[in-house]
Amino acid sequence: MTRKMRWAGLASLVLVVALGTIWWVQQQGDDGEPRGGEVALPSTQGEFSLAGMDDDELAVLFFGYTYCPDICPMTLAVIRQALQQLDEQHAQRLVPVLITVDPARDTLERLEEYVGYFGEQFIGARGSEEQLDDIAERYNLFWRKQDMEDSAMEYTVDHSSSMYLVDRHGEIRQRVLYAPTPHSLISAVRHEFSGG
């Protein structure tokens, strides 16, 4: 066997092993879908827990923060519009919850004032960094603090903008991507409440 053939054989073997390893890791790893699970945090309405909701209720979880300049107030406004446009029976069974990704600045008092702008039904929740890390991992939530040296805000937080319809068992029934209108959220809520 010539030296070239040995090298070609060795290179082929390395390639096969590498591809096999990549395939195996992909099969073992997370499929990229959020797993959900229980959320239990101090909130503006006492202790909030998915498990404490009624069987016929769904939480619409949104992860944001009160200093957010754009997506957060727009998303909460979309949720408010959805609540106003849903029939009363569906609106009463929807529990809107903002979970802060900025627990350092967002006290429960600040959250209460902030979510109060959107309606009495809204709940603001906050936990420790460790609790947020756990929830973020289970819900495939991205969040990252960005320093702003020349700003009075000091920093901002980049974060995912999806809303999650979640039942009392922590099962994500639907993940609703951000949109500037309530149509996709309303459609998802109606689908879930109709037994979809």
C-alpha positions in Angstrom: 0.0 0.0 0.0 1.4 3.4 -0.9 1.7 6.2 1.5 -1.0 8.2 -0.4 -3.5 5.4 0.0 -2.7 5.1 3.8 -3.3 8.8 4.2 -6.5 8.7 2.2 -7.7 5.8 4.2 -6.8 7.5 7.5 -8.5 10.7 6.4 -11.6 8.8 5.4 -11.7 7.1 8.8 -11.3 10.4 10.6 -14.1 11.9 8.5 -16.4 9.0 9.2 -15.7 9.1 13.0 -16.2 12.9 13.1 -19.5 12.7 11.2 -20.7 9.9 13.4 -19.8 11.9 16.5 -21.6 14.9 15.3 -24.7 12.9 14.4 -24.6 11.2 17.9 -24.3 14.5 19.7 -27.2 15.9 17.8 -29.3 12.9 18.7 -28.4 13.2 22.3 -28.8 17.0 22.6 -31.7 19.3 23.1 -33.9 19.5 20.1 -34.1 23.3 20.5 -37.7 23.3 21.6 -38.5 24.9 25.0 -39.5 22.4 27.7 -41.4 24.7 29.9 -42.1 23.6 33.4 -43.2 25.2 36.7 -42.7 28.9 37.3 -43.1 30.0 40.9 -41.9 33.5 41.7 -42.7 36.4 44.0 -45.1 38.7 42.1 -47.1 41.9 42.3 -50.1 39.8 43.4 -48.3 37.6 46.0 -46.6 34.4 45.1 -47.3 33.5 41.5 -47.2 29.9 40.5 -48.4 28.1 37.3 -49.6 25.3 39.5 -51.8 27.7 41.4 -53.8 28.5 38.4 -57.2 26.9 37.6 -57.4 24.0 35.1 -59.2 26.1 32.6 -56.7 29.0 32.7 -53.6 29.7 30.6 -50.8 32.1 31.4 -49.3 34.2 28.7 -45.7 34.5 29.9 -43.6 37.3 28.6 -40.0 37.9 29.6 -39.0 41.6 29.6 -38.2 44.5 31.9 -39.5 47.9 32.9 -36.6 49.9 31.5 -37.1 48.3 28.1 -37.6 51.2 25.6 -39.6 49.4 22.9 -40.4 45.7 22.6 -41.6 45.2 26.2 -44.2 48.0 26.3 -45.3 47.1 22.8 -45.8 43.5 23.7 -47.7 44.2 26.8 -49.9 46.6 24.8 -50.5 43.7 22.3 -51.5 41.5 25.2 -53.9 44.2 26.5 -55.4 44.6 23.0 -55.9 40.8 22.8 -57.6 40.8 26.2 -59.9 43.6 25.0 -60.7 41.8 21.7 -61.3 38.3 23.1 -64.7 37.4 24.3 -65.1 37.9 28.1 -65.1 34.1 28.8 -61.6 33.7 27.2 -60.2 37.0 28.5 -61.0 36.0 32.1 -59.2 32.7 31.7 -56.0 34.3 30.4 -53.3 35.3 33.0 -50.8 37.8 31.6 -47.4 37.6 33.4 -44.3 39.8 32.8 -41.3 38.0 34.2 -38.4 40.5 34.6 -35.0 39.8 33.1 -33.7 42.7 35.1 -34.2 41.7 38.7 -31.5 44.1 39.9 -33.6 47.2 38.9 -37.1 45.8 38.7 -38.4 45.7 42.3 -41.9 44.3 42.9 -43.0 47.9 43.5 -41.6 49.1 40.2 -43.2 46.1 38.4 -46.5 46.8 40.0 -46.5 50.4 38.8 -45.4 49.3 35.3 -47.8 46.5 34.7 -50.6 48.6 36.2 -50.4 50.8 33.1 -51.6 47.8 31.1 -54.4 46.6 33.3 -55.3 45.1 36.7 -55.2 41.6 35.4 -51.4 41.9 34.6 -48.9 40.3 37.0 -45.3 41.3 37.3 -42.9 38.6 38.7 -39.3 38.6 39.6 -36.9 36.1 41.0 -33.2 35.8 41.7 -30.6 35.5 38.9 -30.4 31.8 39.7 -34.2 31.3 39.3 -34.2 33.4 36.1 -31.3 31.3 34.7 -33.3 28.1 35.4 -36.4 29.4 33.8 -34.5 30.8 30.8 -32.9 27.4 30.2 -36.2 25.6 30.3 -38.0 28.1 28.1 -35.1 28.6 25.7 -35.0 32.3 26.7 -32.1 34.4 25.5 -31.2 37.4 27.7 -28.0 39.4 28.0 -27.1 42.6 29.8 -25.5 45.2 27.5 -23.5 48.0 29.1 -24.3 51.6 27.9 -21.4 53.7 29.1 -22.8 57.1 27.9 -26.3 56.6 29.1 -28.1 57.4 32.4 -29.7 53.9 32.1 -26.2 52.3 32.5 -27.3 49.2 30.7 -30.0 47.6 28.7 -31.0 44.0 28.4 -31.3 42.2 25.1 -33.9 39.4 25.3 -36.2 37.1 23.5 -39.5 38.6 22.6 -41.8 35.5 22.3 -44.9 35.0 24.4 -45.7 31.6 25.8 -49.2 30.2 26.4 -48.6 27.9 29.4 -51.0 25.7 31.4 -51.0 25.0 35.1 -48.7 22.0 34.6 -46.0 24.1 32.9 -46.7 22.7 29.5 -46.1 25.2 26.7 -49.3 25.0 24.7 -48.1 27.6 22.1 -45.1 29.9 21.6 -46.3 33.1 20.0 -43.7 35.2 18.1 -43.7 38.9 18.7 -45.9 40.9 16.3 -47.1 44.5 16.6 -50.7 43.5 16.4 -52.7 41.0 18.6 -53.9 38.8 15.8 -51.5 35.9 16.3 -52.0 35.9 20.0 -55.8 36.0 19.7 -55.7 33.2 17.2 -53.5 31.1 19.5 -55.7 31.7 22.6 -58.9 30.9 20.7 -57.3 27.7 19.3 -56.2 26.5 22.8 -59.5 27.4 24.5 -61.6 25.7 21.8 -59.8 22.4 22.5 -57.5 22.8 19.5 
